[in-house]
Structures are given as C-alpha cells and as structure tokens.
Amino acid sequence: MEKVIDFPVPKKQPVIDWDLVETERRSRYPKVPKKAISIIRKILESGPGDEDSSIILDKPEECFPKDPIHYRTRTSDVFWLMDLLDRFGGDMVHGKHTCRIKRSKKILPLFSIFPVNDATMEAVRKSFGPLYEHYMESKEWQILGRDLSETDVIAFLLEGLNGNGRKLFGVLDRKTAWVHFSRLEEGFSVEDFIELGL
C-alpha cells in the first residue's frame, strides 16, 4: 500500500477523534479499559503542566521509549498511549480519577533506527526490490518500508532529500509501525521519530 504524506502537516489546533479512539481501543486494545481513555482525555484537556495529572508506565527501565515520554493533543498520540498501556500497564491519575492497568507479562515494542552508509543503503534497497508496502515522502525525507513476511516486523529506510544526506535503516513491530506512521501523518516530525529509535 502506497502512501504519500505531505508531512509535516500544516500547523493547526489538533482535534482528537474520540469516536475513532474508541473504535481502535475495542479492535486493537481491548485490554485497555474505557476508564483509561476517559482519564487520558481529561489529562489532555487539562493541558500541559497540570500537577494533578500523570501517566506512569510500568515499563522496564532500558526499554523503548526512553523516559520521559512526550505526547501531544493528537489522535495518534492517544493511540500511542493506548499501545504503551496495553504493552506495559501503568497508572493514570487526573485529580480524584485513577486507573491502574496491570500486566504480568510485558510486551516489549520493537523500535530501532541506526545510521547506515551508502553501500549498506544500496544493499538494502536491492534486497527490498522495487516494490514497497509503505511509502512516505516530504520535501526533506523519504521513508520506504517492507513487511517481512512470516514475521511481525516492518523494515524501512529513511533517506534525507535535498541536501540532507542522512541515511538510516530501521525495524518496527507492526503495531509500533501503525502507531508511529499515524503520528507522522498527524504532524509528528521525522527528526523526532528518528530520535525515538536511536
């Protein structure tokens, strides 16, 4: 499936599609209770710096994503929070409202990006072949991705365009890819995306 995204998206006040959030919660994250979404909504609506609000994940210390976890008022960032809560569990607090999600078994996300040289970039391109299941492009970046059949992994190349000579290779599990490609569509910067995986 090809997708050309003119990112970053023009800056405008984001509006969270809470109906879509609920649909995705039921289909992708049924173990995340509806109460958790209600508290996330209250936290996002109260704005940054609210001392009565917090989301604390029960994740291993050296696991992706690095602390602190940054999120914004975007539908895709709510997807990201649901994904992290589904994988690790955690505590959400907003004033007197609380929700605890317990996970006895953590599901670690696969998210790794590393720089490659021209020869490695060319070798990966040849290995991928001419067709890509994932394709995004802006004035500064091109992302080409392939589903690795019989696995839960997507491999991708990021290449800087127009004088930006950066070349990177990355791997994501499918759910992490869905979350972060959604974030890119909503204006999450490629540079911040790269920084998450380095």
N, C-alpha and C positions, 0 to 999 in steps of 0.2 A: 504494500500500500504506500503510495507516494504522498507526501505531504510537504507542500512548500509553505513556509510560515514567514511572513514578513515580521521578524522579531528584531528588537523589542517592540511590543505593541505600543501604539501611541499612549502617552500617559493620560489617564483619566481616572476618576474615582471608581475603583472596582466595586462591583455589586456581586455579592455571593448568591449563587443559585441554590438556595437551601432545599428546594424540591429535588434537584439533581444530586445534591449531597445525600439526601435520604435514600434515593434510588441506588446510588453506589454503595451506601452503607449496607443496605439489605442484600445487594448482589455480591459485592466483593468483601465486605467486612461485617458479616452477620454477628460475629462475636463482640463487636463494639456496640455497647448498649446505646439506645436512643438518648438516654440521660447524658451520656458523654458529649453528644453532639449539642445538646441544649446548653451545657456548660461552656463548650468551645465557642458557641455563638455568643453567649454572654461576655466571655473574655474578649472576643474580637470587637464586639460592640462597645465595650468599655474603653477601648483604646490602649495604646502602649503606656507603660508606666503605672498601671493600676496595681497598687501594692496588695490589694485583696484578691488578686488572681494569680494562679500559677498552673503550669502543666509540667509535671516531673515524670520522666520516663524511667522505668526500671531496666535500663539497658546496661550491658557490660561497658566498663569504662573506656576501653580502647576500640570500641565498635563504631562503625559509621552510624549516624552522623556525629561529628565532633560537637562537644558542648561549647558554648550554649547553642541551642537550636533556634534559628531565626525563622519566623514565619510572618506573613503579611495577611491583609484582608483580601484574600483571593479564594475562589472556589477550589482551585488546585492545591492551595496550601492547607485547606481543610482536608482534602484527600490525603495529603502527606501526613498530617497529624493522625488521621484515622489509621493509615498504614503503620505508622510507628507504634501507636497504641495497640493495634492488633498484633504486632510482632513481639513487643516487649511488655505490654501492660504499663500501668503508671497511675498517678494520682492527678486529678484535676480539681481545682478549687476556684470558686468565684463567690466571695462573701461567705454566706452560710451554705451555699450549694457545693456539694462534694460528690465525687465519683471515683471509685477505685476499680481498676481493671487488673486482675491477677493473671499471670501467665507462668505456669510451672515450667514450660518449655519455651525458650525464646527462639524466634525465627529470625536469624541474622540476615540483613539485606546484603546483597552483592552490589557494590558500587566502587569501582576502581578506575581511575584515569591516570595515564602516565605519558610523558613526552616520548616521542619516537623520532628517529632521524629519517632522512629522505628515503634511504634504502628500505628500511622497515616499513615505511608508509607505502611504498610501491609494492612490496611483497604482500602486504595485507590487501591492498586493492586487487592485485591479481588473484589472491586466494578467494576474495569475496566474489569475483566475477562482475559482470556488467549490471546485474540487477540488485536492487536494494529494497528491503521491506519498509525501511524508514528513511525519510529524506527530508531535511530541513535546511533552509538557506536564508541568509540575510546578506546585507552588503559586506559584512565582515567575517562571517563564518559559514561553513558548510558542514552538516552532520550527515553521515551516511551510515546506515545500520543494517545488520543482517541478523535474522533469527537463526540461532544454531539449532538445527533440527534435533529432535530427541533429547533436548535439554531445556532447562528453564532460563536460558541465557541469551541475551542480545549483545552482540559485539558491535562496536561502532568506531568510526574515525571522525575526528574533529579536525578541520583544517581551516586555518586563518586565510582570509582572502584580502586582496587589495593592499598588499604590503605587510600584512600581518602574517609572518612566516611560521607561526606556531603550528605544530603537527602533534596530535595526541591520539592515543588508542585507549578505548575503554570497554569495560564489560559491566552489564547490569543484569539482575534478575528481571523477569518480565513485569512484575508488579512495580518494582522500583522504576523501571523504564517508563511504564504508563504514567506513574505519578510525576516524574520529573519532565517528561516530554509535555505533559499537560501544563506544568508550571512554565516551561519555555513558551508555550502558546499564549499564556496569560501575561507575559512580560518579564518573567524571571530572566536575568541576564545570563548569557553564555559564560561570561567570566566567573560569575558566582557559582554556576553549575560546575564548571571545571574545578573551582576551589574546593567544592564539597568532596570531590573524588581524589584530590591529590594528597 
